[in-house]
């Protein structure tokens, strides 16, 4: 399976703080790549670089064979890159249906008929059909997370960046989110997923990339990565540090 995304020697600093350093990795089309790392590892900065919200100091980003390093966030969205946010950001005074429609029309660049059809299909996937006329501001956290996934889907992405979509949820609620993510993958969508819940990473991803200090630690089978010396030292510290 060919790579849909290639990140080559990406770097980003804020003053003396190095957020991402010489980071390289590839993502295969149709896979779920999980990314783990302690707080301050550079995960959110990486997502902002991939979406164009931040410009790298060095390095390149290729999406579907195209160099998008200097493309705007809007252009990246139209090319097929989507994302969710750790804290859902719906339009609180708009209904759930209107939120999805706005994403389809403006984020996905669809005409009205196509947007309406896609929105109705998305409702079945995210489980919010009964809530479509409700104001987004009145939704529970789980339903706001579902809506966040739906809004990303409405842009018709080839690749979605998921930023802690299970954060703050109960174990049962997190399992429901995992079902949605799995269904997204079955639709042929490639996913890069940041999550602090290790159980979600071990169950829900094909490969796992661990980073620390903005640097690549190890990437591979989720169990092998979690059991690796590099990750154990990163999270638990070495004997010398103790």
C-alpha positions in Angstrom: 0.0 0.0 0.0 1.4 3.4 -1.0 2.1 6.3 1.3 -0.6 9.0 1.4 1.4 11.3 3.7 5.2 11.8 4.0 6.8 14.0 6.6 10.5 14.7 5.9 12.8 16.3 8.6 10.1 18.6 9.9 11.3 21.2 12.5 9.5 24.0 14.4 10.8 26.1 17.3 9.2 28.9 19.4 12.1 31.0 20.5 14.5 28.7 22.3 11.8 26.0 22.7 12.2 23.2 20.1 8.7 21.8 19.6 9.4 19.5 16.6 12.9 18.4 15.7 14.0 16.6 12.5 10.8 14.5 12.5 10.2 12.1 9.6 7.5 9.4 9.1 5.1 8.1 6.5 1.5 7.1 6.6 0.1 4.4 4.4 -3.2 4.9 2.6 -6.1 3.4 4.6 -4.2 2.8 7.9 -4.7 4.3 11.4 -1.4 5.6 12.7 -1.5 6.4 16.4 0.8 9.0 18.0 1.7 9.0 21.6 4.1 11.0 23.8 4.1 12.8 27.1 2.8 16.3 27.6 4.9 18.7 25.6 6.1 16.1 23.2 5.1 18.2 20.2 2.0 16.3 19.2 -0.4 19.2 18.8 2.3 21.3 17.2 2.8 18.5 14.6 -1.0 18.5 13.8 -0.9 22.3 13.4 2.1 21.9 11.0 0.3 19.2 9.0 -2.9 21.4 8.7 -1.0 24.6 7.8 -1.9 26.5 10.9 1.8 26.7 11.6 4.7 27.1 9.1 7.7 24.8 9.7 11.2 26.2 10.1 12.5 23.4 8.0 11.3 20.2 6.4 8.7 19.1 3.9 5.2 17.6 3.9 3.9 15.6 1.0 0.2 14.6 0.7 -0.9 12.3 -2.0 2.4 13.0 -3.8 2.0 16.8 -3.7 4.2 19.1 -1.7 1.8 20.9 0.6 4.5 22.4 2.9 3.5 26.0 2.0 -0.2 25.4 1.2 -2.9 27.3 3.2 -5.2 25.4 5.7 -8.1 26.0 3.3 -6.2 24.5 0.4 -5.2 21.5 2.5 -8.8 21.0 3.4 -9.9 21.1 -0.2 -7.1 18.6 -1.1 -8.6 16.1 1.5 -7.0 16.9 4.8 -9.4 17.1 7.8 -9.0 17.3 11.6 -10.8 17.3 14.9 -9.8 19.3 18.0 -9.2 18.1 21.5 -11.9 20.6 22.7 -14.8 20.4 20.3 -15.6 23.7 18.7 -19.1 23.5 17.2 -21.2 26.5 16.4 -23.2 26.4 19.7 -26.2 28.5 18.4 -26.6 26.4 15.3 -28.3 23.0 15.2 -26.4 19.7 14.8 -27.6 19.5 11.2 -26.6 23.1 10.5 -23.1 22.4 11.9 -22.6 19.5 9.5 -24.1 21.3 6.6 -21.7 24.3 7.1 -18.7 21.9 7.2 -19.9 20.2 4.0 -20.6 23.5 2.1 -17.6 25.6 3.2 -15.0 23.0 4.4 -15.8 20.5 1.7 -16.7 23.0 -1.1 -19.8 20.9 -2.0 -22.9 22.2 -3.7 -26.1 22.3 -1.6 -27.7 19.1 -3.0 -24.5 17.0 -2.5 -24.0 18.5 1.0 -27.5 17.6 2.1 -27.0 14.0 0.9 -23.7 13.6 2.6 -24.9 15.1 5.9 -27.7 12.6 6.1 -25.3 9.7 5.4 -23.0 11.0 8.2 -25.8 11.0 10.8 -26.1 7.3 10.5 -22.3 6.9 11.0 -22.0 9.1 14.1 -25.2 8.2 15.8 -26.8 11.6 16.0 -29.9 11.2 13.9 -32.2 11.9 16.8 -30.3 15.1 17.7 -30.0 16.8 14.4 -32.5 19.6 15.3 -30.9 20.2 18.7 -28.6 23.2 19.3 -25.0 22.1 19.4 -24.4 24.1 22.6 -26.8 21.8 24.5 -25.1 18.5 23.6 -23.3 16.2 26.1 -19.6 15.8 25.8 -20.0 12.4 24.0 -22.3 13.9 21.5 -20.1 17.0 21.0 -17.2 14.5 20.2 -19.5 12.7 17.8 -20.4 16.0 16.1 -16.7 16.9 15.9 -16.1 13.7 14.0 -19.0 14.4 11.8 -17.9 17.8 10.9 -14.5 16.5 9.9 -16.2 13.8 7.8 -18.4 16.4 6.1 -15.4 18.0 4.4 -14.9 14.7 2.5 -11.4 14.0 3.7 -8.9 11.4 2.5 -7.0 11.7 5.7 -8.3 12.9 9.2 -6.2 14.0 12.1 -7.9 13.0 15.4 -6.8 15.0 18.4 -7.8 13.1 21.6 -11.4 12.4 20.5 -11.8 10.0 23.5 -10.5 12.5 26.0 -12.8 13.0 29.0 -15.1 10.1 28.1 -16.0 7.1 30.1 -14.8 3.7 29.1 -18.1 2.9 27.5 -18.3 6.2 25.7 -14.7 5.8 24.4 -15.7 2.4 23.0 -18.5 4.1 21.1 -16.1 6.6 19.6 -13.7 3.7 18.6 -16.6 2.1 16.7 -17.0 5.4 14.7 -13.3 5.6 14.0 -13.2 2.0 12.9 -16.2 2.7 10.6 -14.4 5.7 9.1 -11.4 3.5 8.3 -13.7 1.0 6.6 -14.8 3.8 4.3 -11.2 4.1 3.1 -10.3 7.1 5.2 -6.7 7.3 6.5 -6.4 8.4 10.1 -3.6 9.9 12.3 -4.8 9.7 15.9 -3.3 11.4 19.0 -4.6 9.9 22.3 -3.5 9.6 25.9 -5.7 6.6 26.5 -3.3 3.7 25.9 -6.0 1.1 25.7 -7.5 3.0 22.7 -4.1 3.1 21.0 -3.4 -0.6 21.5 -6.9 -1.6 20.2 -7.6 1.0 17.6 -4.5 1.6 15.5 -2.5 -0.3 13.0 0.9 1.3 13.8 2.1 3.5 16.7 4.5 6.3 16.6 6.1 7.5 19.9 7.6 11.0 20.0 9.3 12.9 22.8 10.7 16.4 22.8 9.5 16.7 19.2 11.7 13.8 18.2 11.0 10.4 16.7 11.4 7.7 19.3 10.1 4.5 17.8 7.4 3.4 15.3 5.8 0.0 14.7 3.4 -2.6 16.0 1.4 -1.0 18.9 2.3 -3.7 21.5 6.0 -3.6 20.5 6.1 0.2 20.8 4.4 0.3 24.2 6.7 -2.5 25.5 9.8 -0.8 24.1 12.7 0.4 26.2 12.4 3.9 24.6 8.7 4.4 25.6 9.1 2.9 29.1 12.1 5.2 29.7 10.1 8.2 28.3 7.1 7.7 30.6 8.7 6.0 33.6 12.2 7.5 33.6 15.5 5.7 33.9 17.0 4.4 37.1 19.7 7.1 36.9 17.0 9.8 36.8 15.3 8.3 39.8 
